[in-house]
Amino acid sequence: MRPLVLGLVLLLALPVLAQQPERTVGGRTYIVHTVEAGQTLFALSRHYAVPVDALLEANPAASQGLSIGQEVLVPKDAIEKKEARNAPMLLRDGELLHTVAKKETLFGIAQRYRVDVNALLSRNQGLDASALEPGTTLVIPRVQDLGDEEPTTLPAADDDAVFHTVAPGETLFSLGKQYELDPEAIKAANGGLPEGLKAGAVVRIPVPPKPSAEPHATRADSLSLKAEYRIAYLLPFALDKNDSVSSGQVDRTGYYDITRFAAQFYAGAQLALDTLEDQGLRATVKVVDVGDDEAAWGPKLRDAALWDEDLYIGPFHRQAAELLSRQPGEGAIICPVPQSNRVVLGHPQVSKALGGRTDQVATLVRYVALQHANDNVVLVCPEIFAEHELQDFTQRRLQDALLAQPHRLRDSVVVVRPGRKDLEPVVKRLDPQRQNVLVVPSDDVEFVFHLVQRLRPEIKDHQLIVYGLPSWLESESIAPVDLDALRFRTALSSFIDRTDPRTTAFVKAYRERFGNEPGEYAFLGYDVTLHFGTALLVKGHHFPEHYNELRTQPLHLDFRMARTGPENGFRNTWIVVVEHRELGLHKLE
């Protein structure tokens, strides 16, 4: 990799668990994994946290080794949940990516993956084996073929084998007739088929495929893997607005807010870029200051020199992202900061990295329904015209979510419509004998302040939990102690867990590199670069087509990408529910 503009290096990935298509065979549910070059059955067993024997039982053909393009059925009921929490990610060529947990040692990790300690050290240059910190990511080299050539460690071969998904009613005899083979040959190529043929199962057909290169061509085109990629960071450094005399917009640090956010974002990105390079991603990186208005970004985004990138991280502004998407380039555009869903409408190249308000509310009411269907749930909708649309959306979603619960207290949502200051209708709905759950979709500062003050005295006589919006956390008129007392809960698009060893390791690295504390935008720069850089590394520059196959574990958010419609781009639907207690936020499961 050759650094450009600000002297960059490139990219990393954390453990991934693929969430892939599922199939039901004989009443049992399986994850369907499509084998890629270099992958081994042993690596798949570690990645999915499923014993090798369970994989062989579900895939008799795998006893003969794996083939590129083969479908492997992973039994969901065989997943070891404890192991799945720290399951490694699959990288190219059969390698794995492991995140070090507390008390793990290099020797123990080597044993877990059946690799030599020296091979582990060689693949992870600069690793200090005597000071292995939790949160460190290690590349696990592919297990070398053992002396007895176990099929579990043989890398997937490009052998042109044919794999047939058994249809209902098919028999060995009919398959033999279809492929002009002795049925016993098919049986032998699949470990003897001890359980016979099952509809939905995949069997190996030991003959070359009929003349057609289309399956392999399609797979290569869809992944579009390259030896080196082009990545552009389009960030609003807006350096011209950092003159306090001319702009009057700088903060107490002496910098324009947008400049500070962009600088922190880029600093976090650099830490991810450095690590991802160790994982095998080679990229030419370009950094462009696109400013924060049309006059600045317009000429730069219309410049043809910017149209050949494989991945754009930025711009921050919706209008700028829309302008870039209308240019001839085909690279994926990642809008990395909070935006409305409008940024992806009509722009299939654009992906929105943070969940929006509707995702937050939908997740919050779904959580309420799951946890409190048998409690006294009251939807509080103040008579504020500007909030009617959000109130209606919340009521519909809460109603649907509660109806889906079999042991709900009632069939319809109780709705109370108080005034900004007249809160007695809310108090009258509190039940002294039950758990009271108030859902309050309001940002109105005056109303929220009065509601909190009115509910505070009711705690002595009522069990009370209040669900509200994230803006409550930023209100200077609401004391944290009051939020604690109300057991306030809300839904966020991101959450920094300071107790997570990976967060501690990131903060330490950031301090050492940049000499200051990382803010939320630094975490955002790291996580966005981590996730979409990993996507590029593993799936190529058409990675949006494979979002459902990619699952990373970033620091302060996760990614559940969903296309908003056939002509639209993708948005991140991942949201976390948190509770305010002990004067701070705590993530709820």
C-alpha positions in Angstrom: 0.0 0.0 0.0 1.2 3.5 -0.7 -0.2 6.3 1.5 -1.7 9.4 -0.2 -2.5 12.9 1.0 -2.2 12.6 4.7 0.1 9.5 4.8 -2.4 6.7 5.3 -2.1 3.0 5.7 -5.0 0.6 5.5 -7.4 -1.6 7.2 -8.6 -4.3 9.7 -11.4 -6.6 10.8 -12.8 -8.1 14.0 -14.4 -11.5 14.4 -17.3 -12.2 12.1 -20.2 -14.6 12.2 -21.9 -15.0 8.9 -25.7 -14.7 9.0 -26.5 -16.6 5.8 -29.5 -18.2 4.1 -31.2 -21.0 6.0 -32.7 -24.3 4.9 -34.9 -26.8 6.6 -34.0 -30.5 6.0 -36.0 -33.3 7.7 -37.4 -30.8 10.2 -34.0 -29.5 11.2 -32.8 -26.0 10.4 -29.4 -25.3 8.9 -27.3 -22.3 7.9 -26.2 -22.6 4.3 -22.5 -21.8 3.8 -21.0 -21.5 0.3 -17.4 -22.6 0.4 -14.7 -20.2 -0.9 -11.1 -20.9 -1.9 -8.8 -22.2 0.8 -11.5 -22.8 3.4 -11.4 -26.0 5.5 -14.0 -27.9 7.4 -12.0 -27.3 10.5 -12.1 -23.5 10.0 -15.8 -23.6 9.3 -16.4 -25.6 12.6 -14.5 -22.9 14.5 -16.2 -20.0 12.7 -19.7 -21.3 13.3 -18.9 -22.9 16.8 -20.1 -26.3 15.6 -18.2 -29.5 16.2 -16.6 -31.0 13.1 -18.5 -34.3 13.7 -21.8 -32.4 13.5 -20.7 -30.8 10.2 -19.7 -34.2 8.8 -22.9 -35.8 9.9 -24.9 -33.1 8.1 -22.6 -33.1 5.1 -21.4 -36.6 4.3 -19.8 -35.4 1.0 -17.4 -33.3 3.1 -15.7 -36.5 4.3 -14.1 -36.4 0.8 -12.9 -32.8 1.2 -14.4 -29.5 0.3 -14.8 -27.9 -3.2 -15.1 -24.2 -4.1 -18.7 -23.3 -4.5 -20.0 -26.3 -2.4 -22.9 -25.7 0.0 -22.2 -26.8 3.5 -25.2 -27.2 5.9 -24.4 -26.0 9.4 -26.9 -27.4 11.9 -28.2 -24.5 14.1 -29.1 -26.8 17.0 -25.4 -27.9 17.2 -24.0 -24.4 17.6 -22.2 -24.1 21.0 -23.6 -20.8 22.3 -20.7 -20.1 24.7 -18.1 -20.6 21.9 -20.2 -18.6 19.4 -19.8 -15.4 21.5 -16.1 -15.3 20.5 -16.2 -17.1 17.2 -13.5 -16.1 14.8 -14.1 -14.4 11.4 -13.4 -16.1 8.1 -10.8 -14.3 6.0 -9.5 -15.1 2.6 -7.6 -18.3 1.8 -9.0 -20.2 4.8 -7.4 -17.9 7.5 -9.4 -16.9 10.6 -9.4 -13.7 12.7 -9.5 -14.2 16.4 -10.1 -11.5 19.1 -8.2 -12.2 22.3 -10.4 -12.6 25.4 -9.5 -12.1 29.0 -6.9 -14.5 30.4 -6.1 -16.0 26.9 -2.5 -16.9 26.1 -0.8 -17.3 22.8 -0.1 -21.0 23.6 -3.8 -21.6 24.4 -4.9 -19.8 21.2 -2.4 -21.9 19.1 -3.8 -25.1 20.7 -7.4 -24.0 20.0 -6.7 -23.6 16.3 -4.2 -26.4 16.0 -1.4 -24.2 14.7 2.2 -23.9 15.7 3.0 -20.9 18.1 5.8 -19.9 15.7 3.5 -19.9 12.8 1.1 -17.6 14.8 3.9 -15.2 15.6 5.2 -15.2 12.0 1.7 -14.3 10.7 1.3 -11.5 13.2 4.5 -9.5 12.9 5.2 -7.3 15.9 3.0 -9.2 18.3 4.3 -9.2 21.9 3.6 -12.7 23.2 4.4 -11.8 26.7 1.9 -8.9 26.8 -1.2 -10.2 25.0 -4.0 -7.7 25.7 -7.7 -8.5 25.5 -9.2 -7.0 22.4 -6.1 -7.7 20.3 -6.9 -9.3 16.9 -4.8 -12.1 15.6 -4.8 -13.7 12.1 -4.9 -17.5 12.5 -3.0 -19.1 9.5 -4.7 -22.0 7.8 -4.1 -25.3 9.5 -1.5 -27.1 7.4 -2.5 -30.5 6.0 -1.8 -33.2 8.7 0.2 -36.3 8.0 -2.8 -38.4 7.5 -4.4 -35.8 5.3 -7.5 -35.3 7.4 -10.3 -34.0 5.1 -11.1 -31.5 7.9 -7.9 -29.6 7.2 -7.7 -29.9 3.4 -8.3 -26.6 1.8 -11.2 -26.3 -0.6 -10.2 -27.2 -4.1 -11.3 -25.8 -7.4 -12.1 -29.3 -8.7 -15.2 -28.7 -10.8 -17.2 -31.1 -8.6 -21.0 -31.0 -9.0 -23.2 -30.5 -5.9 -26.8 -31.4 -6.2 -29.5 -30.2 -3.8 -31.9 -33.2 -3.3 -35.5 -32.5 -4.3 -38.5 -34.2 -2.6 -39.0 -37.7 -4.1 -35.5 -38.0 -5.6 -33.6 -41.3 -5.1 -30.1 -42.6 -5.7 -31.4 -44.4 -8.7 -32.9 -41.2 -10.3 -29.7 -39.3 -9.5 -27.6 -42.0 -11.2 -29.9 -41.8 -14.2 -29.8 -38.0 -14.4 -26.0 -37.9 -14.2 -25.3 -41.2 -16.0 -23.6 -42.7 -13.0 -23.7 -45.9 -10.9 -25.8 -45.0 -7.8 -23.1 -46.7 -5.7 -20.6 -44.2 -7.0 -22.7 -41.3 -5.7 -23.1 -43.1 -2.4 -19.4 -43.6 -2.0 -18.7 -40.0 -2.8 -20.9 -39.0 0.1 -19.5 -41.1 2.9 -21.9 -43.9 2.3 -25.0 -41.7 3.0 -25.7 -43.4 6.3 -29.0 -41.6 6.7 -30.0 -41.9 3.0 -31.1 -39.0 0.8 -33.0 -36.2 2.5 -34.9 -33.5 0.6 -32.9 -30.3 0.9 -29.6 -32.0 1.5 -26.6 -31.4 -0.7 -24.7 -34.4 -2.3 -21.5 -34.6 -4.3 -21.8 -35.9 -7.8 -18.4 -37.4 -8.8 -18.4 -36.2 -12.4 -17.3 -33.0 -14.1 -20.2 -30.5 -14.6 -22.0 -30.3 -17.8 -20.4 -27.6 -20.1 -21.2 -24.3 -18.5 -18.9 -21.8 -16.9 -21.7 -19.6 -15.7 -21.8 -20.5 -12.0 -18.1 -19.7 -11.6 -18.3 -16.6 -13.6 -21.2 -15.3 -11.7 -19.4 -15.9 -8.4 -16.3 -14.1 -9.5 -18.2 -11.2 -10.9 -20.3 -10.9 -7.7 -17.3 -10.8 -5.4 -15.1 -8.8 -7.7 -12.0 -9.5 -5.6 -8.9 -7.5 -6.6 -5.3 -7.4 -5.5 -5.6 -3.7 -4.6 -8.4 -1.3 -4.0 -9.0 2.4 -4.2 -10.6 4.1 -1.1 -11.6 7.8 -0.7 -12.4 9.6 2.5 -14.6 12.6 1.7 -14.5 14.6 4.9 -15.7 18.1 5.9 -12.5 19.4 7.4 -13.6 22.9 6.3 -10.2 24.3 7.1 -11.2 27.7 5.8 -13.8 28.1 8.5 -11.3 27.9 11.4 -10.6 31.7 11.4 -12.3 32.9 14.5 -12.3 36.5 13.3 -14.0 35.8 9.9 -16.3 32.9 10.8 -17.3 33.5 14.4 -18.1 29.7 14.4 -15.2 28.2 16.3 -15.7 26.6 19.7 -13.6 27.0 22.9 -11.0 24.7 21.6 -10.3 27.1 18.8 -11.7 24.9 16.0 -14.9 24.8 14.0 -17.1 22.0 15.3 -17.3 20.3 11.9 -13.5 20.4 11.6 -13.1 18.8 15.0 -15.6 16.0 14.2 -13.9 15.3 10.9 -10.5 15.2 12.4 -11.6 12.8 15.1 -13.3 10.6 12.6 -10.2 10.4 10.4 -8.0 9.7 13.4 -10.2 6.7 14.4 -10.2 5.6 10.8 -6.4 5.5 10.7 -6.2 3.1 13.6 -8.6 0.7 11.7 -6.7 1.3 8.5 -3.4 0.3 10.1 -4.8 -2.9 11.4 -6.7 -3.9 8.4 -3.6 -3.7 6.3 -2.2 -6.5 8.5 -5.2 -8.6 7.6 -4.3 -8.5 3.9 -6.2 -5.6 2.4 -4.1 -3.6 0.0 -5.5 -0.2 -0.9 -4.6 3.2 -2.3 -6.2 5.7 0.1 -7.2 9.2 -0.9 -8.4 11.9 1.6 -10.3 14.9 0.3 -11.5 17.9 2.2 -15.0 18.5 0.8 -16.0 21.3 3.1 -19.5 21.6 4.5 -21.4 23.4 1.8 -22.3 23.1 -1.9 -19.7 25.7 -2.9 -16.9 23.5 -1.5 -18.1 20.0 -2.3 -19.7 20.6 -5.6 -16.5 21.1 -7.8 -14.7 18.3 -6.0 -17.4 15.7 -6.4 -17.9 16.5 -10.1 -14.2 16.0 -10.8 -13.8 12.9 -12.9 -10.5 12.1 -11.0 -12.7 11.0 -8.1 -15.0 8.6 -10.0 -12.8 5.5 -10.0 -12.8 4.6 -6.3 -14.1 1.2 -5.0 -15.3 2.7 -1.7 -16.2 6.2 -0.6 -16.4 6.8 3.2 -18.3 10.1 3.3 -19.4 12.7 2.5 -21.2 13.6 5.7 -24.0 15.7 4.1 -27.0 14.2 2.4 -27.0 16.6 -0.6 -23.3 15.8 -1.1 -23.9 12.0 -1.0 -26.7 12.4 -3.5 -24.5 14.5 -5.8 -21.8 11.9 -5.7 -24.2 9.0 -6.4 -25.3 10.8 -9.6 -21.7 10.7 -11.0 -20.5 7.9 -13.3 -18.5 6.0 -10.7 -19.7 2.6 -9.3 -18.0 2.6 -5.9 -20.1 2.1 -2.8 -20.9 5.3 -0.9 -21.0 5.1 2.9 -22.8 7.9 4.7 -21.1 7.5 8.1 -22.9 10.0 10.3 -26.6 10.4 11.5 -28.9 11.1 8.6 -32.5 10.5 7.7 -33.4 7.6 5.5 -33.9 10.0 2.6 -30.2 9.7 1.9 -30.6 6.2 0.5 -33.9 6.8 -1.4 -33.3 6.5 -5.1 -29.6 6.0 -4.6 -28.8 2.3 -4.6 -25.0 3.0 -4.2 -25.5 4.7 -0.9 -25.4 2.9 2.5 -26.3 4.6 5.7 -24.1 3.5 8.6 -26.2 4.6 11.6 -29.7 3.7 12.4 -32.2 6.6 12.4 -35.1 7.7 14.6 -37.7 5.3 13.1 -35.3 2.4 13.7 -34.8 3.6 17.3 -38.5 3.9 18.0 -39.4 0.6 16.3 -36.7 -1.3 18.4 -37.8 0.4 21.6 -41.4 -0.5 21.3 -40.5 -4.1 20.3 -38.4 -4.3 23.4 -41.3 -2.9 25.5 -43.7 -5.6 24.0 -41.2 -8.4 24.7 -40.5 -7.3 28.3 -43.8 -5.8 29.5 -46.8 -7.3 27.6 -48.3 -8.3 30.9 -47.6 -5.0 32.6 -49.6 -1.7 32.6 -48.2 -0.2 29.4 -49.3 3.4 28.7 -48.4 5.4 25.6 -48.1 9.1 26.5 -48.8 11.4 23.5 -48.9 15.1 24.5 -51.0 17.4 22.5 -48.1 18.8 20.4 -48.9 19.1 16.7 -45.3 18.8 15.5 -45.1 15.3 17.2 -48.3 13.8 15.9 -46.6 11.9 13.0 -44.1 10.3 15.4 -46.8 9.5 17.9 -48.9 7.7 15.3 -45.9 5.7 14.1 -45.1 4.7 17.7 -48.7 3.7 18.4 -49.0 1.5 15.3 -45.7 -0.2 16.0 -46.5 -0.7 19.7 -49.9 -2.1 18.9 -48.5 -4.6 16.4 -45.7 -5.6 18.8 -48.1 -6.2 21.8 -50.6 -8.2 19.7 -47.8 -10.5 18.7 -47.3 -11.5 22.4 -49.5 -14.4 23.5 -49.8 -13.4 27.2 -50.5 -9.7 26.8 -52.5 -7.8 29.4 -54.9 -6.3 26.8 -55.5 -6.2 23.1 -55.2 -2.5 22.5 -52.7 0.2 23.5 -53.8 2.6 26.3 -53.1 6.1 25.0 -53.1 9.2 27.2 -53.0 12.7 25.6 -52.0 15.3 28.3 -51.2 18.9 27.7 -47.7 20.3 28.1 -48.2 21.0 31.8 -51.4 19.2 32.7 -50.1 15.8 33.5 -52.8 14.5 35.8 -54.3 12.2 33.0 -50.9 10.4 33.0 -50.9 10.0 36.8 -54.5 8.7 36.8 -53.4 5.8 34.6 -50.8 4.5 37.0 -51.7 1.3 38.7 -50.5 0.8 42.3 -50.7 -2.9 42.0 -48.8 -3.5 38.8 -45.6 -2.5 37.0 -46.3 0.7 35.2 -44.5 1.2 31.8 -44.8 4.7 30.2 -43.8 5.0 26.6 -43.2 8.7 25.8 -42.3 9.6 22.1 -41.6 13.3 22.7 -38.7 15.6 22.3 -40.5 18.7 23.6 -38.2 20.1 26.3 -40.9 21.8 28.3 -43.2 18.8 28.3 -40.5 16.3 29.2 -39.2 18.5 32.0 -42.7 18.8 33.6 -43.4 15.1 33.1 -40.2 14.1 34.9 -40.9 16.4 37.7 -44.5 15.2 38.1 -43.6 11.5 38.0 -40.7 11.8 40.5 -43.0 11.8 43.6 -45.1 8.9 42.3 -42.2 6.5 42.6 -42.9 6.0 46.3 -46.3 4.6 45.6 -45.9 3.0 42.1 -43.5 0.7 40.3 -42.5 2.8 37.3 -40.3 2.5 34.2 -40.2 5.3 31.6 -39.2 4.7 27.9 -38.3 7.9 26.1 -36.2 9.4 23.3 -32.4 9.9 23.2 -32.8 13.7 23.4 -33.7 13.3 27.1 -30.1 12.4 27.8 -28.9 15.7 26.4 -31.4 17.9 28.2 -29.8 20.3 30.7 -33.1 20.6 32.6 -33.2 16.9 33.5 -30.9 15.7 36.3 -29.3 12.3 35.9 -30.5 11.3 39.4 -34.1 11.8 38.1 -33.5 9.5 35.1 -32.1 6.9 37.5 -35.2 7.2 39.7 -37.5 6.7 36.7 -35.4 3.8 35.4 -35.3 5.7 32.2 -34.7 3.6 29.1 -34.1 4.6 25.5 -32.8 3.3 22.2 -29.5 4.5 20.6 -27.8 4.0 17.3 -24.4 3.5 19.0 -23.2 2.9 22.6 -19.6 3.0 24.0 -19.1 0.4 26.7 -16.2 1.6 28.7 -15.9 -1.8 30.5 -15.2 -3.6 27.2 -11.5 -4.6 27.0 -11.6 -3.8 23.3 -12.7 -0.2 24.1 -9.9 0.1 26.6 -7.4 -1.1 24.1 -8.7 1.4 21.5 -8.5 4.3 23.9 -5.0 3.4 24.9 -3.8 3.1 21.3 -5.6 6.4 20.4 -3.9 8.3 23.3 -0.5 6.9 22.3 -1.0 7.8 18.6 -2.7 11.2 18.9 -2.0 12.4 22.4 -5.6 13.1 23.3 -8.9 11.4 24.2 -11.1 9.8 21.5 -14.6 11.3 21.2 -17.6 9.6 19.7 -16.6 10.5 16.2 -13.2 8.7 16.7 -15.1 5.5 17.5 -17.4 6.1 14.5 -14.4 6.5 12.2 -12.9 3.3 13.5 -16.0 1.2 13.3 -17.1 2.4 9.9 -13.7 1.8 8.4 -13.5 -1.5 10.2 -16.8 -2.8 8.9 -16.8 -1.6 5.3 -13.0 -2.2 4.9 -13.6 -5.7 6.0 -16.5 -6.0 3.5 -14.1 -4.9 0.8 -11.4 -7.3 1.9 -13.7 -10.3 2.1 -16.3 -9.7 -0.6 -14.8 -7.3 -3.1 -16.1 -3.9 -4.3 -19.6 -5.3 -4.9 -19.9 -6.1 -1.2 -23.3 -4.5 -0.7 -24.7 -7.5 -2.5 -23.4 -9.7 0.3 -24.3 -7.6 3.4 -26.3 -10.5 4.8 -23.2 -12.7 4.8 -21.1 -10.3 6.8 -21.2 -9.8 10.5 -18.4 -7.9 12.3 -18.0 -6.9 15.9 -17.0 -3.2 16.0 -16.5 -1.1 19.2 -19.6 0.9 19.7 -22.2 -0.2 17.1 -23.1 -3.1 15.0 -24.3 -3.5 11.4 -27.6 -5.0 10.2 -27.9 -3.6 6.7 -31.2 -3.7 5.0 -32.2 -2.4 1.5 -35.0 0.1 1.8 -36.4 -0.8 -1.6 -35.3 -2.1 -5.0 -34.3 1.3 -6.3 -32.9 2.5 -3.0 -29.7 2.0 -1.0 -29.1 0.3 2.4 -29.6 1.5 5.9 -28.3 0.1 9.2 -31.2 -1.1 11.3 -29.0 -2.0 14.4 -30.1 -0.3 17.6 -29.2 -0.9 21.2 -31.6 -0.4 24.2 -30.0 1.2 27.3 -31.1 2.0 30.9 -30.0 5.0 33.0 -28.8 3.8 36.4 -25.9 4.6 38.8 -25.8 8.0 37.0 -24.8 6.3 33.7 -26.0 4.2 30.8 -26.0 0.4 30.8 -26.8 -1.8 27.8 -29.8 -4.0 28.1 -29.9 -7.5 26.5 
